[in-house]
Amino acid sequence: MMALDKSSLEDRIVEEMKNIGANESGQYSWVRRMAKALSIAIIDEINANAKADVQSGSSQGQWPIL
């Protein structure tokens, strides 16, 4: 299983925003702060609600991903 990393996701969001023309630097830039907020919300939501769907066997059903 791959661990989710908020910092890594934040950096990726910043890079994607820069790719479409956003500017990370400057007194009024919200790029880094927005990316941080998004990464925290996304990973917290996944951690709180993700489930593995086991199709067969004695563990069949949906199980929380911890």
N, C-alpha and C positions, 0 to 999 in steps of 0.2 A: 504494500500500500504506500502511496506517495503522501508525504506530509504536506499540508497546505501552509504556505509561508506568506504572511501579510506583507512583509517588507518586499519580498520578491514580486508579489502581485502589484504592489504600489509602483515599483520601478517599471514594470511592464506597462501599466496603465499610463504612466508619464510618457514613456517612449511612444506608445500608440497615439497619445494626444499630440505629441510633438510631430509625429509623422503626418498629421492632418493640419498642421500649421499653428498649434498652440505654442506659446512661449513660456518656458518654465521660469525664466528669470524676470526680474523687474519688481518694483515696489508693489504693484497691484496684481501680480500674478497669483491665481488661485490653483494653478495646475497641480502642484505638489500636495497642497492641503486637500483638494478634491480627490486626488488619487488615493491619498491615505484614508479618507473617509469611506470611499468606495471599497477599498481592499478590506477594511475592517468589517464593514457591513456584509460584504459578499461571503467572506470566509466564516464569519459568525453564523450567518444564515445556513450555510452548507453544514457546518458542524452541528447546528441545532436540529436540522430537519432531514438530513440525508439518510437514506435507507438503502441497504443492499437487498436486492430481490433474488432470493435463492429459489431456483426453479424446481429442484428435486432433492430427494434424500431426506434424512431425518431432520434436517434443519430447514426444510422448505418453508417459505414465507418471507416476510419483510422484516429485516433486522436493522436497528440503528447502527450507523457507522460511527465508531468512537474514535 
